[in-house]
Structures are given as structure tokens and as C-alpha cells.
Amino acid sequence: RGQSGCRRMEEAGLHIIDETCDGWDDDDLNSHHKFCVIDGQIVWTGSYNITNSGTIYNNNNAVKIDCTDLADAYLTEFNEMWGGTSGPPGDCHFSTNKTTLVDHHLTCNGVEVDVYFSPTTEASPDTTYDVLLSLMQNAQNSIHFCMYTFTQGGFASKLIQRHDAGITVRGVMDDDQAQSGYSVYNLLINSGVDVKLDDEVDPHGNFMHHKFAVF
């Protein structure tokens, strides 16, 4: 809330809320979304943060998808946090306080699309963790991933298992994040998985902020 962009928007009369709206006051329970819904039709999402560094320096991705059903799913997620379609002072819900079930399986212009939001809740028990684990398990030939922060041991174990089974597994990770005490980088490297750090491929010292995998 203290950044100049938020202050400027509030000064211009825009109403902005954050995750403390429903009582969360924990640095580990952040609103980490990066999406925008335009005209109830277009979804803009990806790893891109709307910052100078995110725009000019860091490695990021953004995806624009024109699909009403997908936009509806994202608006459902937005309205959970905003407090309903009327907005604050509505009943805003963040993190595990969210209560609305999102339809995961959609069709966009004849293409099947699945969408999942973290964290899991009683209303929406299907988890991104289970879906990604299944994708790793069912990969037939290769898994390529770019991950800014990678600390999930279950995913690392599955990637090692698939590597040992002969599947091509290759990754790029951010060098600063890879040195954190929770990173799985050393586990992957010591298990023979082909992982590069961004300081090997980007001499400018910018963050490798991507969060994607290709199966």
C-alpha cells in the first residue's frame, strides 16, 4: 500500500484494498496474484509485476487470453477478495478464507483450458499442487521449467523421479533464490537434473522472475 503507484491511484479516487481487509496480518499470507480482467472478456496474466524493474530488467512473461468463461473464473476470484460485485465494504475473503467454488474446466474458442487458484479451500478442494504433480507424472518426453522461487520438495522429488525414468528434465532458476535455505536447487543438481542459474545465461544480474513449465 505504500508504493507510489497505489498512492497515486488512491489520490485519484480509485478504491484499493489489500489482504488485511479480512483480518490477515501475516507476512507469509500475501496476495500474490498478477492478473487483470478487461470488459469481462479478456484475461491478462503471467509472472509480470507492474513495476519499473518488472518492465525493464527482469525476465517475465504475460499472457492475454480472449475468453468469456475464463474471464468469469478470474472475476469470481477477484470478487472473493474485493467483497462481492458491489465492492467494499463487502465481505472480502483472502487466502484460506475464500469460499467460492471456481469451475476449473473450461472451453475457450474450442480449446480446453483448466484454471486453478491457490490456496486450496473447503469450497475448492482441487489443488494446484495435485494438478502439477499429475502433469509431471504423465509427461511422456520432456519437462522444461523456469522458476523464480522453487522450494517445494514434493515437486523436486517428482522431477528427480522423472529424470531417473529417462524423461528430459531441464530448468532455469534465479541465482539469488537458488541460494536460499529452502531452495531445491542443490537437491536437483546433486540428483543429476540439468538446471542452470540465470547468472549463467544473463550477465546483467537481473531477476529470472518467470513461473512456468512446459510438458
C-alpha positions as CSV (number, residue, x, y, z in Angstrom):
1,R,0.0,0.0,0.0
2,G,3.0,2.3,0.5
3,Q,4.2,2.3,-3.1
4,S,3.8,5.5,-5.2
5,G,1.6,3.8,-7.8
6,C,-1.0,2.8,-5.2
7,R,-0.9,6.2,-3.6
8,R,-1.4,8.0,-6.9
9,M,-4.4,5.8,-7.8
10,E,-6.0,6.4,-4.3
11,E,-5.4,10.1,-4.6
12,A,-7.2,10.0,-8.0
13,G,-10.2,8.4,-6.3
14,L,-9.7,4.7,-7.0
15,H,-10.6,2.3,-4.2
16,I,-7.8,-0.2,-3.5
17,I,-7.8,-2.9,-0.8
18,D,-5.3,-5.5,0.4
19,E,-5.3,-8.8,2.2
20,T,-5.7,-7.1,5.6
21,C,-9.3,-6.4,4.6
22,D,-10.5,-9.7,6.1
23,G,-8.1,-9.7,9.1
24,W,-5.0,-11.2,7.6
25,D,-1.9,-9.6,9.1
26,D,0.8,-12.1,8.3
27,D,3.8,-11.5,6.0
28,D,3.6,-15.1,4.9
29,L,0.0,-14.8,3.7
30,N,0.3,-12.4,0.7
31,S,-1.9,-11.6,-2.2
32,H,0.5,-12.8,-4.9
33,H,-1.9,-12.6,-7.9
34,K,-0.9,-10.9,-11.2
35,F,-4.0,-10.6,-13.4
36,C,-6.3,-8.2,-14.9
37,V,-9.8,-8.8,-16.4
38,I,-10.9,-6.4,-19.1
39,D,-14.6,-5.9,-20.1
40,G,-15.5,-9.3,-18.7
41,Q,-13.9,-10.9,-21.7
42,I,-10.1,-10.6,-21.7
43,V,-7.7,-12.0,-19.1
44,W,-4.2,-10.7,-18.8
45,T,-2.0,-12.8,-16.5
46,G,1.6,-14.2,-16.1
47,S,4.6,-13.5,-13.9
48,Y,4.9,-9.8,-14.8
49,N,4.7,-7.4,-11.9
50,I,3.6,-3.8,-12.7
51,T,6.9,-2.2,-11.6
52,N,9.8,-0.5,-13.4
53,S,12.1,-3.4,-12.7
54,G,9.4,-5.9,-13.8
55,T,9.1,-4.0,-17.1
56,I,12.7,-3.0,-17.9
57,Y,15.0,-5.5,-16.2
58,N,13.6,-8.8,-15.0
59,N,12.7,-11.9,-17.1
60,N,8.9,-12.2,-17.1
61,N,6.0,-13.4,-19.2
62,A,2.5,-12.1,-19.8
63,V,-0.4,-13.9,-21.5
64,K,-3.5,-12.3,-23.0
65,I,-6.5,-14.7,-23.4
66,D,-9.7,-13.7,-25.0
67,C,-12.3,-16.0,-23.4
68,T,-15.5,-15.0,-21.6
69,D,-15.7,-18.2,-19.5
70,L,-12.1,-17.8,-18.3
71,A,-12.7,-14.1,-17.5
72,D,-15.7,-15.2,-15.4
73,A,-13.5,-17.5,-13.4
74,Y,-11.0,-14.8,-12.8
75,L,-13.7,-12.3,-11.9
76,T,-15.0,-14.9,-9.4
77,E,-11.6,-15.0,-7.8
78,F,-11.4,-11.2,-7.8
79,N,-14.8,-10.7,-6.2
80,E,-13.9,-13.1,-3.5
81,M,-11.2,-10.7,-2.4
82,W,-13.0,-7.5,-3.4
83,G,-16.0,-8.4,-1.3
84,G,-18.6,-9.2,-3.9
85,T,-19.6,-7.4,-7.0
86,S,-20.6,-4.3,-5.1
87,G,-17.2,-4.0,-3.6
88,P,-16.1,-2.8,-0.2
89,P,-17.3,-2.7,2.5
90,G,-18.4,-6.1,1.3
91,D,-17.4,-9.5,2.8
92,C,-13.9,-9.8,1.4
93,H,-12.1,-13.1,1.6
94,F,-8.4,-13.8,1.1
95,S,-6.2,-16.9,1.3
96,T,-7.9,-19.9,3.0
97,N,-10.9,-17.7,3.9
98,K,-12.1,-17.9,0.3
99,T,-15.5,-19.6,0.0
100,T,-16.5,-19.7,-3.7
101,L,-16.0,-22.7,-5.9
102,V,-14.5,-21.9,-9.3
103,D,-15.3,-24.0,-12.3
104,H,-11.8,-25.5,-13.2
105,H,-12.6,-27.0,-16.6
106,L,-13.4,-24.5,-19.4
107,T,-13.5,-24.3,-23.2
108,C,-12.1,-21.3,-24.8
109,N,-12.6,-21.0,-28.6
110,G,-12.7,-24.7,-28.9
111,V,-9.6,-25.3,-26.7
112,E,-9.9,-27.0,-23.3
113,V,-8.5,-24.8,-20.6
114,D,-8.1,-25.6,-16.9
115,V,-7.7,-22.9,-14.2
116,Y,-6.8,-23.3,-10.6
117,F,-6.3,-20.7,-7.8
118,S,-4.3,-21.2,-4.6
119,P,-4.6,-21.9,-1.8
120,T,-7.0,-24.8,-1.6
121,T,-10.1,-24.2,0.5
122,E,-13.1,-26.3,1.7
123,A,-15.1,-24.8,-1.1
124,S,-12.4,-25.5,-3.8
125,P,-10.5,-28.6,-2.7
126,D,-8.7,-29.3,-6.0
127,T,-5.2,-28.0,-5.6
128,T,-2.6,-26.6,-8.0
129,Y,-0.2,-29.0,-6.3
130,D,-2.1,-32.1,-7.3
131,V,-2.6,-30.9,-10.8
132,L,1.0,-30.1,-11.4
133,L,2.2,-33.3,-9.8
134,S,-0.1,-35.2,-12.2
135,L,1.3,-33.3,-15.2
136,M,4.9,-34.2,-14.1
137,Q,3.9,-37.8,-13.7
138,N,2.2,-38.0,-17.1
139,A,5.0,-36.3,-19.1
140,Q,6.0,-38.6,-21.9
141,N,9.1,-36.9,-23.2
142,S,10.2,-33.7,-21.5
143,I,9.7,-31.2,-18.8
144,H,11.1,-27.7,-19.1
145,F,10.7,-25.2,-16.3
146,C,11.6,-21.6,-15.4
147,M,11.0,-20.9,-11.7
148,Y,12.0,-17.7,-9.8
149,T,11.4,-19.4,-6.4
150,F,11.4,-23.2,-6.2
151,T,11.1,-24.6,-2.6
152,Q,8.5,-27.4,-3.0
153,G,10.2,-30.7,-2.1
154,G,7.4,-32.8,-3.5
155,F,7.8,-31.3,-6.9
156,A,11.6,-31.7,-6.8
157,S,11.3,-35.3,-5.8
158,K,8.9,-35.9,-8.8
159,L,11.2,-34.2,-11.2
160,I,14.1,-36.3,-10.0
161,Q,12.0,-39.4,-10.4
162,R,11.0,-38.5,-13.9
163,H,14.6,-37.7,-14.8
164,D,15.7,-41.1,-13.5
165,A,13.0,-42.7,-15.7
166,G,14.6,-41.2,-18.8
167,I,12.4,-38.1,-19.2
168,T,14.3,-35.0,-20.3
169,V,14.1,-32.5,-17.4
170,R,15.7,-29.1,-17.8
171,G,15.3,-25.9,-15.7
172,V,16.3,-22.3,-15.2
173,M,16.2,-20.8,-11.7
174,D,17.1,-17.4,-10.3
175,D,20.6,-17.4,-8.7
176,D,19.7,-15.4,-5.7
177,Q,16.6,-17.5,-4.9
178,A,18.6,-20.7,-5.5
179,Q,20.9,-19.9,-2.6
180,S,18.1,-19.6,-0.1
181,G,17.9,-22.2,2.6
182,Y,14.6,-23.6,1.4
183,S,15.5,-23.9,-2.3
184,V,15.5,-27.3,-4.0
185,Y,18.3,-26.2,-6.4
186,N,21.1,-28.2,-4.8
187,L,18.8,-31.3,-4.4
188,L,18.1,-31.2,-8.1
189,I,21.7,-30.6,-9.2
190,N,23.0,-33.3,-6.9
191,S,20.5,-35.7,-8.4
192,G,21.7,-35.0,-11.9
193,V,18.8,-32.8,-13.1
194,D,20.0,-30.2,-15.7
195,V,19.4,-26.9,-14.0
196,K,21.0,-23.6,-14.9
197,L,21.0,-20.4,-12.9
198,D,20.3,-17.1,-14.5
199,D,23.7,-15.7,-13.8
200,E,25.0,-18.3,-16.3
201,V,22.7,-17.1,-19.1
202,D,22.0,-13.4,-18.1
203,P,25.2,-11.4,-17.4
204,H,23.2,-8.3,-16.2
205,G,22.3,-9.6,-12.8
206,N,18.5,-9.2,-13.3
207,F,15.9,-11.5,-11.6
208,M,14.7,-14.5,-13.5
209,H,11.1,-14.0,-12.4
210,H,9.4,-16.5,-14.7
211,K,7.0,-19.1,-13.2
212,F,6.1,-21.6,-16.0
213,A,6.6,-25.1,-17.1
214,V,6.2,-26.8,-20.5
215,F,5.3,-30.5,-20.6
